[in-house]
Amino acid sequence: MTAAPVQEATEQPSLWRNREFLALWSGQVVSTLGAQTSGTAMPLLVLATTGSPSDAGIVGAAGTLPYLVAHLPAGPLVDRWNRRSILLVSEICGALALCTVPIAIWLDRVTVAHLATVAFVQGLCFVFFGLAERAALPKIVPTTQLPTAMAHNEARSRGAALAGPPLGGMLFGIDRAVPFLADAVSYALACIGLLFIRSDLQIRTTTASESLWRAAITGLRWVWRHPLIRAAILLIAASNLVFQALVLILVVLARHHGATAGTVGTMLGIYSGGGLAGALAASRLHRHFTPKTVILGVNWVWAALLPLFAFTSNPLLIGTIGAACAFVGPLWNVVIISYASLLVPDELLGRVTSAAMTLSWGVLPVASLGAGFLLTSLGPVGAVCVLAVVMLATAVTATASPAVRNAPPLPLSADGTPAAHEERAP
């Protein structure tokens, strides 16, 4: 499949003048901020209701379970169904599910089963929305601007993660229902932004329709045939396992040392601030590093930083160490996602993305359950030590991987940014 010719940078207007990208990006800034706000309040609500880290782990696992069970079938469906409709329906269903939480709080009927169900529905909506957004982005943004758009999306997520936790902690301190109401409003505003997207977001193909199972296997087969993509996704899965578990462990660690809900939110906000700074830097730095340098460097930075969490009880210092971890993450995401996006044929984009997300994000429910188990059996410091060992093993594995050591650089366009290959991989 031949990619469109690379255009000179001077022929491409700024992304901020791309009305449809701006509408999508702005709506998701608000929605992601709301999700971070309620996401911070959810474990606080579980701990306030039951006092059990294991229950918090169960709710967290329910919210990430769709990453394991829904990504494979969702990818082919995103390639077949109307992507704009998927975006809108996902936001609406997520909002309706979330609205039941403040109602339960007002009626004093909050249960772990109810919160787990809400978390599952939100996770399912997130899966469909994320796949549809990523598949639609090349229809909105020129090929040579895709890495920059990815970096802007990273900044969007990281910026919301910076403001959301302190806001969630503060609103939870005012009233337990308020963070969830705020998130419901953010869903509504995001829907308004989606209404401004008028481009055709579908790929037109004459290829015969595959069965859902065969389509899912097609995505997995494509990933497995590309050694660097395969290695990168498996390494991402390992780091996702660590950092998904780490968030709950750090919340419990801070609460164990007497931190208030507001202090926990501030700690997580500092943590996320490093991610925002990294996302802003990644929009420029990605062109200066090869995939090999990024994969090896990021994993060894994480391996060096993780043990430091075990030696402090100060929430602000915990947040600062987390910020250093989060700073390097966006560079990893921009380089690897751009590399994959430039290789994958458009008609396979949903299927390949869903396969990659199943492999890399399917570990998240295991991580949440594992965090609850580690906290119950070893306590927060012991749990951190276990995660540090896992991260060290991941860095060693990355260094030993031939696919990583021999990784080629991203192809460059005329302006020095990553560009599409003239021949995309089958």
N, C-alpha and C positions, 0 to 999 in steps of 0.2 A: 504494500500500500504506500503510495507516494504522498508525502506530507506537502502541505501548501508551502510555496517558496517563502523564505525568510525575508521580511520587510525591514528596511532600514529603520533605525530608531526614530529618525526625523519624520517618518511617515506616520508614526503612531502617536495619537494624542495622549495626554496624561490619563491615567486610570481615573483620576478624580473628575475628569470631564466625561467619563463614560457613565451616562445617566443610569443605565440598568445595573452596572456593577455597584455604583454608589447606593442605589436603592436597596439592593440585596445586602450589601455590606453594612449599611446604616441600620437596617432592620435587625440584622443579626447582632450588632453591637448591643442593642437594647435587649434582645432576647437572651443573649449569652450572659449579660449582666444579671438579668432576672434569674437565670438558671443557677448562676454562682451564688446569688443571694439565698435562694431556697435550698440549694445544695449544701450550704454551710449550716442552715437552720435544721435540716433533716436529722443529722446525727445528734445535734443538740436536743431536738425534740424527743428522739428515742431515748437518749440518756436521761432526760428529765422525766420521762414517763415511766421507764422500766429500770433505769440505773444499770443496764447490762451492756457491756461492750459487745457481747455476742449477738444481742438483738440488733445493735447498730450495724454489725457485720452482715447480718441476714438481710437487712433493708438495703445496705450497699450492694450486696451480691444480687439482689432482685433487680436493682437498677441497671446493673451491667450484664445480667443474664442474656438480654437480647443481642448483645455483641457476639455471643457464642452461638445462639440458636437461630437468629434471624438474619444475620448478614449474608449467608450463602443464598437463601431463596430471595432475599430482598434485591440483590444485585441484578439478576435477570429481570425481575419485575420492573426495576427502575429503567432498564433498557427498553422495556415494552410499553409500560404505562406512560401517561402524560406526566412529564416531570414537574410542570408547574402545579398540576393538581396534587401531586405527591407533597410538594413543599407546603401548600396551603393546608391540606388535610392533616399533615403531621403537626403543624402548629396548633390547629383548632383542637385536635384530640388531646394533645398535651395540656392545653389550657383547661379543658373540661375535667380531665383527671385531677389536675392540681387543685382546682376549685373545691374539691371534696375535702381537702385537708383542713382549711379553716372552718368549714362546716362541722367537721368532726371535733375540732378543738372547742368550738362554741357549745356543742352538745355534750362535751366531756365523754366522747366515745372514741378516743384515739386508741388504736390497737396496732400491734406490729404487723399483723396480717394486712390491714388496710394500707398502712404506709408502704409495705412491700409491694402491694398491688399497684399503687400509684407510681412508685419508683419504676416498676416493670413497664407500665404503659409509657411513661416518659422516656425510658430507655429505648423502647420500640420505636417511638416517634423520632427519637434522635437518630437511630440507625437509618430509617428511611430518608429523613431530611438530609443527613450528611452525605449519603450516597447520591441522592438526587442533586444536591448542590454541587458536589464535585464533578458529576457527569455533565451538569449544565454549564459549568464555568467556562469550558472551552468554546461554548456557543455565545458567550457574552464578552469574553476577553480574547484579544489577538494572541496567537501562539507565543510570540516573543515576549509578551507581558505576563505569561502564566506564572513564572517564578516570582515576579513582583506581586502579583495578585495573591499567590500563596503566602508570601511574607506579610502582606496586609491582613490576610485572614488570621495568621498567627498573632499579629499585633492586636487584632480585634479580640481574639480569645484570651490572650494574656492580659490585655488591659482590663477586660471584664473580670478576669480572675484576680486582678489587683484590687479593684474597687468592690467586687461582690462580697468577699468574706467579711471585711469590716462592716459593710452595710448590712449584711445578713445577721452578724452578731449584734449590731446595734438595734436593728428592727426586732430581733427576737427578744432582746432585753425590754423593749417597749411593750410588746405583746406577742405571744407565740404565733398568732395567726398572721401577723403583718407581713413577714417575709414571703409567705406563700401567696398572699393577695398581690403583692408587688410583682411577683413572677407572672401571675395570671394577666396582669395589665401589660407586661412586656410582650407576652405572646400576641396580644391583640395588636400592639403597635407593629410588631414584626409582620403580621399578616397584611397590614396596610402597605408596608414597603414592598411586599411581593406583588401587589397589584400593579406596580409601575413597570414590571418586567413584561415586555411585549414580544421579544424575540422568540423564534421557534427553537425550543430547547431539545428537540428530538433529533435522532440520527435516522436518515432514510436509508433503508437497506432492502435489497431484493433477496437476501439470504433466507432460506426456509426457516420457519420458527422451530427452535429446539424445545424439547421437553424441559421442564423446570430443573429436574435433576441433572440432565445432560448439560444444560447451560451452566449450572453451578460447577460441575466438574470441569467444564471448559476453562473457567476462571482459575481454578486450582491448578490445572495442568499448565496454563500459561505461566503462572508464578513459579511453579516448580522447575520449569525448563530454563529459567534465567538465574544462574548461580548467584549473582550479586544481589538481585532482588530477593531471592529466597533467603540468603544469609541475612540480609538487612532486616527482613520481616521477622525472622526468628529471633534476632537480637533485640528488635523492638519489643517483641512479646516478652522477653525476659525482663527488660527494663520497665515495661508497663506493669508486670507482676510486682516488681519491687515498689514502684512509686504509687500504685493504687493502694497497696497495703500500708505504705508509709504515711499517707495522709491521715487515716483513722488512728494509727499508732501515735502520731504527733499530737492529735487532738486529745487523746486519752492521757498522753504524757504531760501535756500542759495542764489539763484539768486535775491530774494527780498532784501537781505541784501548786494547786490553788488558783489557777488562772480563771478569770470570769469569762462569760460568753463573749463579751466585747474584746477582751484580751486575746482570746483564741482567734476571733475574726481578724484582729490586727496582725497576729502572727502569720495567719494564712495569706493576708494581704501582702505582707513583706515578702513572703515566699513567692507569691505570684508576681510581685514587682520585678524580680529577677527575670521571670519569663517575658514580661513586657519589654524590658531593656534588651533582652536577647532577640526578641522578635524584630524590634526596630533595627538592631545591628545586623540581623540576618539578611535584611533586604539589600544590604550592601556587601556583606561578607561572603555570601554564598558563592560569588563568582571567583573568589580567591582561594577556595579550598576544594580539593578533589574529594569524591565520596570516600576514598580510603582514609584520608586524613580526618575527615569528620567522624566516620564510624569508630576508628580507633581512639581518636582524641576524646570524644564525648564519653565513651565508655570508661576510659581510664580516669577522667575527671570525676565521674560519678563514683567510681570505686574508691577514690581517695577521699571524697567528701562524706560518704555515708557513715563511716565510723564516728565522725565528729558529733553526730546527734546523741550518741550514748554518753557524752561527757559534759552535757549541759542540761540544766533544768530551767534556764531563763527563756521564756517564750519568745522574746525579741531576738535573742541570739539563735534560737532554733529557726526562727523565720529567716534570719540572715544567711544561715548555712543553706536553708532551702532555696533562697534566692540565687545563691551561687550554683546550685544544682539546676535550677530552672533556667538560668541564663543560657546554657549551652544547648538546651533542648530544641528551641526553634530552628537553629542552624541545621541540626539533624533532620528535622521535619521538612524544611524547605528543600534541602539537597536531595533527600531520598524521594520525597513525593514528586518533585520536579522531574527527577530522573525517570521515575515510573510513568508519569503522565506523558512524557515525551516519547516513550517507547510503545505504550499501549495503543493499539488501533481504537478509534473512537467507538466503533460498534461493539467492542469488548470492554469498554471502560467501566461500565457498571458491574459486569461480572468479575473482572479482575480486581477491581477495588473491593468488592464484597468478599472475595476470597482472601485478599490481603488483610482486610479488617477482621475477618473471622480468625485468622491465624494470630494476628498481633493483639487484638482486643478481646479475643475469646478467653484469655486468661484472667480478665478483670473480676468476674464473679468468684473465681478460685482465690484471687488475691484478697478480696473483701472477707470471705469466709476464713481464709488463712490468718488474716490480721486479727479477727476476733478470737481464733483459737490460740494464736501466739500470745495475745494480751492476757488471756485467761490463764494460760499455763506458764508463761515465762515473765509476764509483766512487760511494760513498755521498753525498758532498757534491754532486756533479753531479746525482745522482738526486733529491735533495731540491729542488734548484733547479727541475728540470723539474716536479715536483709542485706547487711554489709557483706557477708560471706557470699550470698547469691550474686551480688553485683560484681564482686571480685572475680568469681568464676565466669561471669558473662564477659568481662573485659579480657580475660585470658583466652576464652573461646574465640572472640573477635580477632585477637592477634594471631591465633593459630589457623584461622580460616584462609585457605588459598584464594577463594573468591574475593575476599576483602583485600588481601595483600596485592592482588593483581587487578583491582578495580580500575577501569578506564575513567578518565575525566568526563565531565559533562560536555557535550558539544556546545560550541559557542556561536552566537549570531554575530553580525557585524559590529554591534555595539558592545560586545564583550559579555552579554548575558546568555544563559543557557538557551539553546534553540533546538528545534525538532530535527531529528535525523532525516536525511533525504529518503531513506528506506526504513520504515518502521518494522519492528520485529513482528512476525506472524502471530 
